Amino acid sequence: DWNKYASLQATMISKAHKEFLPYAKCFFWRCFIEHDIQILPTGGSYRTYAEQKGLYDAWIARGKTGIPAAAPGHSQHNYGLAIDFNAILPYKLKNGTNQLKFATPLSEWRASQIPDVADSMGLRWGGDFNNKDPIHVDAFKLVGESTSALEARAKAEGVDGNQVSLTLS
């Protein structure tokens, strides 16, 4: 079965920005076809301002430890342009599991070649962030403008972030 998580993937990206949706699907497919890795989404690609605020406030309350969260309006998730996921590998890691998760060393993420797949598609891997977030990929490099600009345009257009007008390049 090439993708036993297809149903979950479809649900988790159902509110993705229409411009990002093909990138997300291609990312899932390429990880599997090229590296036999299943992508298991752990959260939706789109978050409302309130949902992002809850995650950000919780991260601040934890002393900025654990999975990082951008301030509301400044996350690619607020525009349906990101995916958070774990990865199911065809081999065992040093810890005896076959899953890449947030706490998995970055060296093992890099060895999986998932960051290379993301980079080759113009996607940004969260393992390269100052506040490391290896379970994240987004379209920041393809958008060509800041989240502040996207936020302002969504407000001007009177639409949710995942409906804002944009073209990925």
Salt bridges, closest charged atoms under 4 A:
GLU34 OE2 - ARG30 NE 2.59
GLU34 OE1 - HIS35 NE2 3.86
ASP57 OD2 - LYS53 NZ 2.68
ASP84 OD2 - ARG47 NH2 2.71
ASP84 OD2 - HIS77 NE2 3.26
ASP84 OD1 - HIS136 ND1 3.05
ASP119 OD1 - LYS141 NZ 2.83
ASP128 OD1 - ARG110 NH2 3.66
ASP138 OD2 - ARG124 NH2 2.82
ASP138 OD2 - HIS136 NE2 2.78
GLU145 OE2 - ARG153 NH2 2.72
GLU151 OE2 - LYS155 NZ 3.82
GLU157 OE2 - ARG153 NE 3.90
